[in-house]
Amino acid sequence: MAVTDKILRYSFAATLIGATTAGMAGSASARDITIGVIGPLSGPAANSGISMRQAYEVAAEQVNKAGGIEIGGAKSKIKLIFEDSASRPEVGVSAAQKLLTRDNVDILVGDTIASSVTLALMEVAPSFGKFMMSGQPVSIEIAKKIKSDPARFGNFWKASFNSDAYADALFSSVQDLIKQGAVKADKKKVAFIVEDTDYGKSNVEYTEPLFKKDGWSVSSSETVPLGYADFYPQLSKLRGNEPDVLISIFTSVNSGIALVKQIKEQGLKSLHLAVYYPIRPEFLKGAGAAANGLLWTPLFFDPVNNPKHKGFAEMFKTEAKVEGNGDHAQGYCQMTMLLDNIKKAGSIEPAKLSEAFAKTDSQCVIARLVYDTEIHTPKTGADYFPVPIAQIQDGVSRAIWPSTAATSTFKPAK
């Protein structure tokens, strides 16, 4: 069955039972506050999904150890129920049905990673009258959906920025490096290799026009399946028309490892900028020396050079018994913000939670979270949610752009 057909079917079912489930939200004051979380716990993005689960669990457990959250004069503990989306919209929709009906969760968080799953969930969840938040998805299509129908999506909020923020970081960092004379772009050609998801395609949608407006041409734009690992056909094409800049975008760390190693084997000399996958600690372990010189974004989490981040990593290892990483930092910030807003609202009623989110000014380990209330999306920039560009130098990621966040300068790949 097609994803669209499934969404329509589930939306119809949701409408039938929405009236009965919506009225139950106010009864949580004498019981646990139940939060359903949907994310990839299997499949190519499972590493990130599992890290998000660990982060959410730590944030919730800390609140529970402190006594819970007061609602209606009674203290309630936080109960998290996780379901696997496998990064597939139809699986995520099925998980949402289970959480919203059988588990009758008070709040839905989903997807923790995949934009395509989030967009599908947005078609289902409003019928149930519950508050909903996404995790890391950045597709600007989510924000467009909110803006296009604020009545329907008024109680949906993003916890991460939009894909146009990546676009600006990629283009602006390249421009600055050229102006500094650190890199050359005589042909002014850019190429893309990205996963065939809303995440990959939406980033290209906003990055490509910035380069074209500045006189660049696109020598190649390739989309590959999620989890793809054989890039020799794409690289062979690039060698015949080598671009000055190559941009790759994957949520699957295995795809990133394969691409970087194969670029090294093929001797491609393009300046390579990667989006997302180097955030995973297993990337450097898998890619090894082939990753040296790679530029990537977003370096949200830098425990080597940032004392605040180092402190978080130490806390997280104590609490979760695993090494803290960038996904952990993002997940912890998101769940902490959600729980703080429940506390401020003193309610799980969607409208009151939305009021609290609109007033959010939360300083977490990696960002200051303040919302653009028209699109329910965190603001970006040096004073809010920064999107730094890093370079892997001798096996260590160091921020090189913007200058306000830099801990090193660009170094040509050896």
Order of alpha helices (4+ residues) and beta strands (2+ residues): alpha-beta-alpha-beta-beta-beta-alpha-beta-alpha-beta-alpha-beta-alpha-beta-alpha-beta-alpha-beta-alpha-beta-alpha-beta-alpha-alpha-alpha-beta-beta-beta-beta-beta
